[in-house]
Amino acid sequence: DELHQERVARLRNRPVENRWVGMRMTDPPFDLAMLARGQGAIGLGPIKSHAELAPALKEAIEHVRAGAVCVVDVRVAAEYARATSVALMRGAPTVR
């Protein structure tokens, strides 16, 4: 992740502005549900709103209970993902 790359750049006296190189997959955005379907799994999503999440998870659980492999592609706002990464790096417990 970019936070790790930034730390490594600082340790190696390299420009931190390059921390995103090889890390960001945003243009075009990738479709994990499509990739899952390509591998024979059930792919749901991409889920882009909170309202879509509960029904998708309910459907995914039904598929898994029936014995299928299911991937749920949930889009998370970049600022939320960064805040979560920072908290985890500081030793915050993970949500299970």
Residue, then its C-alpha position, 0 to 999 in steps of 0.5 A: d500500500e502507499l503508506h508502506q511505500e512512503r515509509v520505505a521511500r523515506l528509509r531509502n532517501r527516495p522521493v515520497e511523491n512516487r509512492w503511488v507508482g505500481m500501487r494505484m489501480t484506478d484508471p480504469p477502475f478494476d472490476l473484481a466481480m467480473l474477474a471472479r466470474g472469469q475464474g468461475a466464481i459468482g461475482l457481485g457488484p461493484i457495490k457503490s452505495h450503502a443501500e446496495l451492500a446489505p442485499a448483496l451480502k445476503e445474496a452472497i451468503e446464500h450462494v456460499r451456503a449453497g457451496a459456491v465461491c462468491v466475491v463481493d466487489v465493494r467500492v470504498a471511498a479513498e479517504y475512508a480506506r486511507a483512514t483505516s490503513v493509518a489506524l491499522m498501522r498504528g495498531a488499531p484492532t481490525v473489525r471482524 
